[in-house]
Amino acid sequence: MSCQLVAGTVILSSSNGEKKFLVKKTESDFDFITTSMNDEITSLASILQELKTEAMMDVSSIDLVELTNVSIDEQKMPLFVFEMNEISYQKNEELGNGFTWETPKTFREVLTKFNVSGVPIFE
């Protein structure tokens, strides 16, 4: 299981209904936040650890709202979608290096790279 990946994102909901998605900026593109799973912790714990240590998120302020699978190069990967409101985010204004809040349009572009099963359409 050590080479299997797990992915995640966080939806930031503002009081005016606007949504932003937490993604990882690569050299020329955006991608899901991903990490390798290991035999010692669950896939959920793996992505939470990545969000906490690399994205510098306060994981106590996010809620799991969706779990689905995505496939890339015929390899399945769980995708965890979390949500937080902008009031909770104010306590954690600085993200880790390479992490950024992006629009739903950018998030949809990230989704096009993967074969996604069962994911809702986020507006």
GROMACS elastic network, one bead per residue, 0.5 to 0.9 nm:
[ bonds ]
;  ai    aj funct       b0    kb
    1     4     6  0.54342   500
    1     5     6  0.87132   500
    1    36     6  0.86180   500
    1    37     6  0.65354   500
    1    38     6  0.60342   500
    1    39     6  0.65497   500
    2     5     6  0.81622   500
    2    36     6  0.63904   500
    2    37     6  0.54353   500
    2    39     6  0.67405   500
    3    36     6  0.60647   500
    3    37     6  0.68879   500
    3    38     6  0.78505   500
    4    35     6  0.85109   500
    4    36     6  0.57448   500
    4    37     6  0.57797   500
    4    38     6  0.80704   500
    4    75     6  0.82571   500
    4    76     6  0.82987   500
    4    77     6  0.71989   500
    5    34     6  0.64634   500
    5    35     6  0.55479   500
    5    37     6  0.57974   500
    5    43     6  0.85038   500
    5    75     6  0.88828   500
    5    76     6  0.82887   500
    5    77     6  0.57721   500
    5    78     6  0.76796   500
    6    33     6  0.83458   500
    6    34     6  0.55352   500
    6    35     6  0.55858   500
    6    36     6  0.61894   500
    6    37     6  0.64765   500
    6    43     6  0.62927   500
    6    44     6  0.82002   500
    6    46     6  0.74448   500
    6    47     6  0.65337   500
    6    76     6  0.89598   500
    6    77     6  0.53718   500
    6    78     6  0.52284   500
    6    79     6  0.63342   500
    6    80     6  0.80230   500
    7    32     6  0.60048   500
    7    33     6  0.54239   500
    7    35     6  0.66259   500
    7    36     6  0.88894   500
    7    43     6  0.89452   500
    7    47     6  0.66390   500
    7    70     6  0.86856   500
    7    77     6  0.67824   500
    7    78     6  0.60770   500
    7    80     6  0.62779   500
    7    81     6  0.87138   500
    8    22     6  0.86281   500
    8    23     6  0.84654   500
    8    32     6  0.60518   500
    8    33     6  0.52763   500
    8    34     6  0.64655   500
    8    35     6  0.89690   500
    8    47     6  0.64408   500
    8    48     6  0.86260   500
    8    51     6  0.84144   500
    8    78     6  0.80876   500
    8    79     6  0.51397   500
    8    81     6  0.56596   500
    8    82     6  0.76613   500
    9    21     6  0.65305   500
    9    22     6  0.53167   500
    9    23     6  0.63226   500
    9    32     6  0.63952   500
    9    33     6  0.62713   500
    9    51     6  0.86987   500
    9    79     6  0.78677   500
    9    80     6  0.65806   500
    9    81     6  0.51601   500
    9    82     6  0.62584   500
    9    83     6  0.84531   500
   10    20     6  0.82065   500
   10    21     6  0.56560   500
   10    22     6  0.51112   500
   10    23     6  0.80550   500
   10    62     6  0.77331   500
   10    63     6  0.88661   500
   10    64     6  0.88056   500
   10    80     6  0.84790   500
   10    81     6  0.57867   500
   10    83     6  0.52409   500
   10    84     6  0.71083   500
   10   101     6  0.88694   500
   11    19     6  0.64086   500
   11    20     6  0.56877   500
   11    22     6  0.65260   500
   11    81     6  0.73109   500
   11    82     6  0.60832   500
   11    84     6  0.62569   500
   11    85     6  0.82109   500
   11   101     6  0.86806   500
   12    18     6  0.82017   500
   12    19     6  0.55706   500
   12    20     6  0.50564   500
   12    21     6  0.61829   500
   12    22     6  0.76821   500
   12    82     6  0.87832   500
   12    83     6  0.60253   500
   12    84     6  0.52162   500
   12    85     6  0.55617   500
   12    86     6  0.62341   500
   12    89     6  0.78567   500
   12   101     6  0.79813   500
   13    16     6  0.82340   500
   13    17     6  0.63293   500
   13    18     6  0.60066   500
   13    20     6  0.68072   500
   13    83     6  0.72655   500
   13    84     6  0.62453   500
   13    86     6  0.59502   500
   14    17     6  0.53788   500
   14    18     6  0.53045   500
   14    19     6  0.64203   500
   14    20     6  0.84200   500
   14    84     6  0.89432   500
   14    85     6  0.60007   500
   14    86     6  0.51795   500
   14    87     6  0.81137   500
   15    18     6  0.73612   500
   15    85     6  0.77440   500
   15    86     6  0.72521   500
   15    87     6  0.86771   500
   18   103     6  0.89671   500
   18   123     6  0.85217   500
   19   102     6  0.86436   500
   19   103     6  0.69295   500
   19   104     6  0.69309   500
   19   122     6  0.85232   500
   19   123     6  0.72457   500
   20   101     6  0.55552   500
   20   102     6  0.52196   500
   20   103     6  0.50092   500
   20   104     6  0.63770   500
   20   107     6  0.85880   500
   21   100     6  0.80014   500
   21   101     6  0.52154   500
   21   102     6  0.51356   500
   21   103     6  0.62916   500
   21   104     6  0.67685   500
   21   106     6  0.84677   500
   21   107     6  0.65751   500
   22    32     6  0.80640   500
   22    33     6  0.79904   500
   22    55     6  0.89807   500
   22    99     6  0.68164   500
   22   100     6  0.56603   500
   22   102     6  0.63739   500
   22   107     6  0.85949   500
   23    30     6  0.63607   500
   23    31     6  0.58200   500
   23    32     6  0.53448   500
   23    33     6  0.59403   500
   23    98     6  0.84868   500
   23    99     6  0.57970   500
   23   100     6  0.56619   500
   23   101     6  0.64246   500
   23   102     6  0.69367   500
   23   107     6  0.77537   500
   23   110     6  0.87348   500
   24    29     6  0.86133   500
   24    30     6  0.56339   500
   24    31     6  0.52338   500
   24    32     6  0.59711   500
   24    33     6  0.55817   500
   24    34     6  0.86269   500
   24    55     6  0.87076   500
   24    97     6  0.89045   500
   24    98     6  0.56753   500
   24   100     6  0.63789   500
   24   101     6  0.88639   500
   25    28     6  0.76254   500
   25    29     6  0.60483   500
   25    31     6  0.64433   500
   25    32     6  0.88384   500
   25    97     6  0.89589   500
   25    98     6  0.51429   500
   25    99     6  0.59766   500
   25   100     6  0.68879   500
   26    29     6  0.51529   500
   26    30     6  0.56088   500
   26    31     6  0.70144   500
   26    98     6  0.72522   500
   27    30     6  0.83630   500
   29   110     6  0.85533   500
   30   106     6  0.77280   500
   30   107     6  0.82402   500
   30   109     6  0.83498   500
   30   110     6  0.63919   500
   31    34     6  0.83758   500
   31   107     6  0.84105   500
   31   110     6  0.56938   500
   31   111     6  0.85581   500
   31   113     6  0.87958   500
   32    79     6  0.86485   500
   32   107     6  0.86819   500
   32   110     6  0.70843   500
   32   111     6  0.85458   500
   33    47     6  0.80775   500
   33    50     6  0.79648   500
   33    51     6  0.79595   500
   33    55     6  0.87111   500
   33    99     6  0.84168   500
   34    47     6  0.71756   500
   34    50     6  0.77308   500
   34    79     6  0.89229   500
   35    46     6  0.69866   500
   35    47     6  0.65601   500
   35    50     6  0.66801   500
   36    43     6  0.85949   500
   36    46     6  0.73715   500
   36    47     6  0.85988   500
   37    40     6  0.85362   500
   37    41     6  0.74752   500
   37    42     6  0.72834   500
   37    43     6  0.58839   500
   37    45     6  0.89058   500
   37    46     6  0.59754   500
   37    47     6  0.83817   500
   38    41     6  0.61804   500
   38    42     6  0.75644   500
   38    43     6  0.80201   500
   38    46     6  0.78228   500
   39    42     6  0.75365   500
   41    44     6  0.81115   500
   41    45     6  0.59434   500
   41    46     6  0.64668   500
   42    45     6  0.50992   500
   42    46     6  0.61477   500
   42    47     6  0.88407   500
   43    47     6  0.64025   500
   43    48     6  0.86152   500
   43    78     6  0.77186   500
   44    47     6  0.54399   500
   44    48     6  0.61853   500
   44    49     6  0.85625   500
   44    78     6  0.89459   500
   44    80     6  0.74760   500
   45    48     6  0.50534   500
   45    49     6  0.59879   500
   45    50     6  0.85800   500
   46    49     6  0.51836   500
   46    50     6  0.63286   500
   46    51     6  0.87689   500
   47    51     6  0.61560   500
   47    52     6  0.85414   500
   47    80     6  0.77578   500
   48    51     6  0.50558   500
   48    52     6  0.60999   500
   48    53     6  0.85699   500
   48    57     6  0.89573   500
   48    59     6  0.66814   500
   49    52     6  0.50596   500
   49    53     6  0.59435   500
   49    54     6  0.80113   500
   49    59     6  0.85066   500
   50    53     6  0.53510   500
   50    54     6  0.53719   500
   50    55     6  0.68243   500
   50    56     6  0.85162   500
   50    57     6  0.89865   500
   51    54     6  0.57405   500
   51    56     6  0.62674   500
   51    57     6  0.55779   500
   51    58     6  0.80853   500
   51    59     6  0.70909   500
   52    55     6  0.59448   500
   52    58     6  0.62619   500
   52    59     6  0.61181   500
   53    56     6  0.54323   500
   53    57     6  0.75755   500
   53    96     6  0.82149   500
   54    57     6  0.80631   500
   54    95     6  0.83897   500
   54    96     6  0.56637   500
   54    97     6  0.77128   500
   54    99     6  0.85164   500
   55    94     6  0.88238   500
   55    95     6  0.54025   500
   55    97     6  0.72200   500
   55    98     6  0.81124   500
   55    99     6  0.60711   500
   55   100     6  0.88607   500
   56    59     6  0.87785   500
   56    92     6  0.78098   500
   56    94     6  0.73896   500
   56    95     6  0.53942   500
   56    96     6  0.51697   500
   56    97     6  0.89094   500
   57    60     6  0.86440   500
   57    61     6  0.84329   500
   57    62     6  0.87914   500
   57    89     6  0.85343   500
   57    92     6  0.66162   500
   57    93     6  0.89468   500
   57    94     6  0.85633   500
   57    95     6  0.68890   500
   57    96     6  0.81549   500
   58    61     6  0.57828   500
   58    62     6  0.75036   500
   58    88     6  0.86993   500
   58    89     6  0.82246   500
   58    91     6  0.83051   500
   58    92     6  0.66678   500
   59    62     6  0.54831   500
   59    63     6  0.83816   500
   60    63     6  0.81085   500
   61    83     6  0.85873   500
   61    84     6  0.63796   500
   61    85     6  0.84350   500
   61    88     6  0.60881   500
   61    89     6  0.78570   500
   62    82     6  0.59798   500
   62    83     6  0.54113   500
   62    85     6  0.82439   500
   62    88     6  0.83422   500
   63    81     6  0.85049   500
   63    82     6  0.52014   500
   63    83     6  0.52576   500
   63    84     6  0.65323   500
   64    67     6  0.78485   500
   64    80     6  0.71257   500
   64    81     6  0.60237   500
   64    83     6  0.64588   500
   65    80     6  0.79683   500
   65    81     6  0.58179   500
   65    82     6  0.53710   500
   65    83     6  0.64981   500
   66    79     6  0.80969   500
   66    80     6  0.60365   500
   66    82     6  0.69369   500
   66   119     6  0.77396   500
   66   120     6  0.84007   500
   67    78     6  0.69680   500
   67    79     6  0.57171   500
   67    81     6  0.62261   500
   67    82     6  0.89482   500
   67   118     6  0.86250   500
   67   119     6  0.78824   500
   68    77     6  0.85541   500
   68    78     6  0.58543   500
   68    79     6  0.52860   500
   68    80     6  0.67670   500
   68    81     6  0.83985   500
   68   116     6  0.78374   500
   68   117     6  0.65561   500
   68   118     6  0.59213   500
   68   119     6  0.59939   500
   69    76     6  0.63868   500
   69    77     6  0.55362   500
   69    79     6  0.54999   500
   69    80     6  0.85707   500
   69   115     6  0.85774   500
   69   116     6  0.63087   500
   69   117     6  0.57983   500
   69   118     6  0.73520   500
   69   119     6  0.79736   500
   70    75     6  0.82549   500
   70    76     6  0.57141   500
   70    77     6  0.53025   500
   70    78     6  0.62977   500
   70    79     6  0.64869   500
   70   111     6  0.88024   500
   70   114     6  0.60092   500
   70   115     6  0.55188   500
   70   117     6  0.62069   500
   70   118     6  0.88909   500
   70   119     6  0.87803   500
   71    74     6  0.56553   500
   71    75     6  0.52643   500
   71    77     6  0.59555   500
   71    78     6  0.86590   500
   71   114     6  0.56171   500
   71   116     6  0.64092   500
   71   117     6  0.83461   500
   72    75     6  0.53747   500
   72    76     6  0.67298   500
   72    77     6  0.79061   500
   72   113     6  0.75522   500
   72   114     6  0.53779   500
   72   115     6  0.64802   500
   73    76     6  0.84626   500
   73   114     6  0.85885   500
   74   115     6  0.87334   500
   84    87     6  0.83283   500
   84    88     6  0.66042   500
   84    89     6  0.71536   500
   85    88     6  0.55760   500
   85    89     6  0.65403   500
   86    90     6  0.63111   500
   87    90     6  0.54503   500
   87    91     6  0.76515   500
   88    91     6  0.59794   500
   88    92     6  0.75614   500
   89    92     6  0.51520   500
   89    93     6  0.62785   500
   90    93     6  0.54980   500
   92    95     6  0.74568   500
   95    98     6  0.80982   500
   95    99     6  0.60609   500
   95   100     6  0.71009   500
   96    99     6  0.57682   500
   96   100     6  0.85009   500
   97   100     6  0.85279   500
  102   105     6  0.80440   500
  102   106     6  0.61136   500
  102   107     6  0.68956   500
  103   106     6  0.53700   500
  103   107     6  0.64169   500
  103   108     6  0.87912   500
  104   108     6  0.61033   500
  104   109     6  0.86269   500
  104   122     6  0.70260   500
  104   123     6  0.62648   500
  105   108     6  0.51711   500
  105   109     6  0.64264   500
  105   110     6  0.88795   500
  105   123     6  0.87790   500
  106   109     6  0.50275   500
  106   110     6  0.64362   500
  106   111     6  0.87909   500
  107   110     6  0.50484   500
  107   111     6  0.63345   500
  107   112     6  0.88731   500
  107   122     6  0.89006   500
  108   112     6  0.64037   500
  108   121     6  0.87681   500
  108   122     6  0.85598   500
  109   112     6  0.52392   500
  109   113     6  0.72650   500
  110   113     6  0.57636   500
  110   114     6  0.76798   500
  111   114     6  0.55865   500
  111   115     6  0.78376   500
  111   116     6  0.72976   500
  112   115     6  0.74068   500
  112   116     6  0.83975   500
  116   119     6  0.65383   500
  119   122     6  0.87705   500
